[in-house]
């Protein structure tokens, strides 16, 4: 039995856990929305939860980021797929690597930077004071800045993911030990033994191009520096120790999850995707994403919104 077939046993677990995290994010996003029948209750909650639009978007982005990881599961789209059996065009998807390119674009190009930047904008929003002399939408600035700063990363990762399809087709992916393969290949063909089939070059596994990893590491480093500065200012301005403790946990979890995730993904560059080491590294990388999404949304969204609802209930009771 090849290492690839061994790892395919994790397919259902990865799909199941990813689905649960996505469901958690959707349910949490629904609870963030101020569903109230009366205007007084709605205004009371909105006054304590002014960033509910950005928070709901953060939850949905995190859920999609985890869910999009299933695009690179070879058990779903190789010729012997457990789901797409009896569909011959699956082999064409494998050869062109469309799902690998799409995964790289959506995961590292769009959803990861958007999720991280939204969390940073929410932290910075707590330090700014809204102007009282006019109606303002703090969500518009937070969401707009997050999308603006996400666009350069999306552009760079899209170029890396799709450039080889316009230059010599699959030639870069076929040249296993070439310079271009190491820096730009999004997938790698396997032999008959590695694929577990009777003919060679009929399956492919997604890999991380070195250029995409460099872009992601550079962005993550800048993000962690900005997040450390922002959360340090928040801890200085915090009114009680519980909030300070929550911010310290957020700092630790974010640095640990992002740092270990980037390191695990970088190590895969020196391994072949048809070895169990590569697959185990990717599974651990996926776990860091799940941990980061769950802890970030819990500490930045679920807990603050719960406190905001309690404060809104007290305010409504006092005004009655």
C-alpha positions in Angstrom: 0.0 0.0 0.0 1.4 3.4 -1.0 1.7 6.3 1.4 -0.9 8.2 -0.6 -3.5 5.4 -0.1 -2.7 5.4 3.7 -3.4 9.2 3.9 -6.6 8.8 2.0 -8.1 7.3 5.2 -8.0 10.9 6.6 -10.2 12.1 3.8 -13.6 11.6 5.5 -12.2 13.0 8.8 -10.9 16.2 7.1 -14.2 16.6 5.2 -16.2 16.1 8.4 -14.2 18.4 10.6 -14.0 21.1 7.9 -17.8 20.9 7.6 -18.3 21.2 11.3 -16.0 24.3 11.5 -17.9 25.8 8.6 -21.2 25.1 10.3 -20.0 26.6 13.5 -19.0 29.8 11.6 -22.3 30.0 9.9 -24.3 29.6 13.1 -22.0 32.1 14.9 -22.5 34.6 12.0 -26.3 34.2 12.3 -26.0 35.0 16.1 -24.0 38.1 15.4 -26.8 39.7 13.3 -29.0 41.8 15.6 -32.3 39.9 15.1 -34.8 42.0 17.1 -38.4 42.8 16.5 -38.5 46.2 18.2 -36.4 49.2 17.2 -35.4 49.8 20.8 -33.9 46.4 21.2 -32.2 46.6 17.8 -30.7 50.0 18.5 -29.5 48.8 21.9 -27.6 45.9 20.5 -26.2 47.8 17.5 -24.9 50.5 19.8 -22.8 47.8 21.6 -22.1 45.8 18.5 -21.3 48.4 15.9 -19.0 46.1 13.9 -21.5 43.2 13.5 -21.2 43.4 9.7 -17.4 42.9 9.8 -17.7 40.3 12.4 -20.2 38.3 10.4 -17.9 38.6 7.3 -15.0 37.4 9.4 -16.9 34.3 10.5 -18.0 33.5 6.9 -14.5 34.1 5.6 -13.0 31.8 8.2 -15.5 29.1 7.5 -14.8 29.2 3.8 -11.1 29.2 4.4 -11.4 25.9 6.2 -13.9 24.5 3.7 -11.7 25.3 0.7 -9.0 23.0 2.0 -10.9 20.0 0.7 -10.1 21.2 -2.9 -6.7 19.7 -2.6 -7.8 16.3 -1.4 -6.7 13.9 -4.1 -9.3 11.4 -2.9 -12.0 13.6 -4.4 -10.8 14.4 -7.8 -8.3 11.7 -9.0 -9.4 8.9 -11.4 -10.2 6.6 -8.5 -12.1 9.3 -6.6 -14.3 8.1 -3.8 -16.9 10.6 -4.8 -16.5 11.2 -8.5 -16.2 7.7 -9.8 -17.3 6.8 -13.3 -16.5 10.3 -14.5 -13.6 10.2 -17.0 -13.1 14.0 -17.0 -11.7 13.8 -13.5 -8.4 12.7 -15.1 -8.4 15.9 -17.2 -8.9 17.9 -14.0 -5.9 16.1 -12.5 -3.7 16.7 -15.5 -4.5 20.4 -15.8 -4.3 20.9 -12.0 -7.3 23.2 -12.0 -8.4 22.4 -8.5 -4.8 22.9 -7.3 -4.6 26.3 -8.9 -8.1 27.2 -7.6 -7.1 26.1 -4.1 -3.9 28.2 -4.2 -5.8 31.3 -5.4 -8.7 31.0 -2.9 -6.8 29.8 0.1 -3.5 31.7 0.1 -4.6 34.5 -2.2 -8.0 35.5 -1.0 -9.4 33.9 2.2 -6.3 33.7 4.3 -5.2 37.4 3.9 -8.9 38.6 4.1 -9.5 36.7 7.3 -6.3 37.9 8.9 -6.8 41.5 7.8 -10.4 41.6 9.0 -9.3 40.4 12.4 -6.7 43.2 12.4 -9.2 45.8 11.4 -11.6 44.7 14.2 -8.8 45.1 16.7 -7.9 48.5 15.4 -11.5 49.5 15.4 -11.7 49.1 19.1 -9.0 51.7 19.5 -10.7 54.3 17.4 -13.5 56.5 18.6 -16.6 56.9 16.3 -17.6 60.4 15.5 -20.9 61.3 17.3 -21.8 64.3 15.2 -22.7 62.2 12.2 -23.9 58.8 11.3 -20.9 56.6 10.3 -20.6 53.0 9.4 -17.4 51.7 11.0 -17.8 48.4 9.2 -17.4 50.1 5.8 -13.9 51.3 6.6 -12.8 48.0 8.2 -14.1 45.9 5.4 -12.9 48.2 2.6 -9.3 48.4 4.1 -9.3 44.6 4.4 -10.3 44.1 0.8 -7.8 46.8 -0.4 -4.9 45.2 1.3 -6.0 41.7 0.2 -5.9 42.6 -3.4 -2.1 42.7 -3.9 -1.8 39.2 -2.2 -4.6 37.9 -4.4 -2.9 39.2 -7.5 0.5 37.7 -6.7 -0.9 34.3 -5.7 -3.1 34.3 -8.8 -0.1 34.9 -11.0 1.8 32.1 -9.3 -1.1 29.7 -9.6 -2.0 30.3 -13.2 1.2 31.5 -14.9 2.3 28.0 -15.9 -0.9 27.3 -17.7 -0.1 30.1 -20.2 3.5 29.0 -20.6 4.2 25.6 -22.0 1.1 24.0 -20.4 2.1 21.3 -17.9 5.8 21.4 -18.8 6.8 23.0 -15.6 4.9 20.4 -13.6 6.5 17.6 -15.6 10.1 18.7 -15.1 10.5 17.4 -11.6 13.9 18.7 -10.7 13.9 22.0 -12.6 14.1 25.5 -11.2 10.7 26.4 -12.6 9.1 23.4 -11.1 10.3 24.2 -7.6 9.2 27.8 -7.7 6.0 27.7 -9.8 4.6 24.1 -10.0 1.2 23.7 -8.4 1.0 19.9 -8.6 3.2 16.9 -9.3 2.6 13.8 -11.4 3.0 10.4 -9.9 4.2 7.1 -11.1 2.0 4.0 -11.3 3.3 2.8 -7.9 2.8 6.2 -6.3 -0.7 6.6 -7.7 -1.7 3.1 -6.9 -3.0 2.5 -10.5 -1.8 0.3 -13.3 -0.5 3.1 -15.5 1.8 6.0 -14.9 1.1 9.7 -14.9 -2.7 9.3 -14.3 -2.8 11.1 -11.0 -1.4 14.3 -9.5 -1.1 15.8 -6.0 -1.1 19.4 -5.1 2.1 21.0 -3.9 2.9 24.5 -2.7 5.1 26.5 -5.1 8.1 28.2 -3.5 7.1 31.6 -4.7 3.6 31.3 -3.2 5.2 30.3 0.1 7.6 33.2 0.0 4.7 35.6 -0.6 2.6 34.1 2.2 5.5 34.1 4.7 6.3 37.8 4.0 2.6 38.8 4.4 2.3 36.8 7.6 5.4 38.4 9.1 4.1 41.9 8.4 0.7 40.9 9.7 2.1 39.6 13.0 4.1 42.7 13.5 1.0 44.9 13.0 -1.1 42.6 15.2 1.4 42.7 18.0 1.5 46.5 18.0 -2.3 46.8 17.9 -3.0 44.2 20.6 -0.3 45.7 22.8 -2.1 49.1 22.6 -5.4 47.4 23.3 -4.0 45.7 26.4 -2.7 49.1 27.6 -6.2 50.6 27.1 -8.1 47.6 28.6 -10.2 48.5 31.6 -10.0 45.1 33.3 -7.7 42.1 33.6 -10.2 39.7 31.9 -9.9 41.6 28.7 -6.2 41.8 29.0 -6.0 38.0 29.5 -8.3 37.4 26.5 -6.0 39.6 24.3 -2.9 37.7 25.5 -4.5 34.4 24.6 -5.4 35.8 21.2 -1.8 36.9 20.7 -0.4 33.6 21.7 -2.8 31.5 19.7 -2.4 33.6 16.6 1.4 33.6 16.7 1.6 29.9 17.4 -1.0 28.9 14.8 0.3 31.1 12.0 4.0 30.5 12.8 3.7 26.7 13.0 1.4 26.7 9.9 3.9 28.7 7.8 6.8 26.5 9.0 4.9 23.3 8.2 4.0 24.5 4.8 7.5 25.6 4.1 8.9 22.2 5.0 6.8 20.5 2.4 8.9 22.3 -0.3 11.7 19.8 0.3 9.5 16.7 0.3 7.6 14.9 -2.4 3.8 14.8 -2.1 3.8 11.0 -2.6 5.6 10.5 0.7 3.8 10.1 4.0 5.9 12.9 5.5 4.5 15.5 3.1 0.9 14.3 3.8 1.3 14.4 7.5 2.8 17.9 7.3 -0.2 19.0 5.3 -2.7 17.5 7.7 -1.0 19.4 10.6 -1.0 22.5 8.5 -4.8 22.1 8.0 -5.2 21.6 11.8 -3.4 24.9 12.4 -5.9 26.6 10.1 -8.9 25.1 12.0 -7.4 26.1 15.3 -6.7 29.7 14.1 -10.2 30.1 12.8 -12.0 28.7 15.8 -9.9 30.6 18.4 -9.9 33.9 16.5 -13.6 33.9 15.9 -14.3 32.8 19.5 -12.1 35.5 21.1 -12.9 38.4 18.6 -16.5 37.7 17.8 -18.4 35.2 19.9 -17.2 36.4 23.3 -17.5 40.2 22.6 -21.0 39.7 21.0 -22.2 37.8 24.0 -20.9 40.6 26.3 -22.6 43.1 24.0 -25.9 41.4 24.2 -25.7 41.2 28.0 -24.9 45.0 28.1 -27.8 45.6 25.7 -30.2 43.7 27.9 -29.1 45.8 30.9 -29.5 49.0 29.0 -33.0 48.0 27.8 -34.0 47.1 31.3 -32.8 50.5 32.7 -34.6 52.5 30.0 -38.0 50.8 30.5 
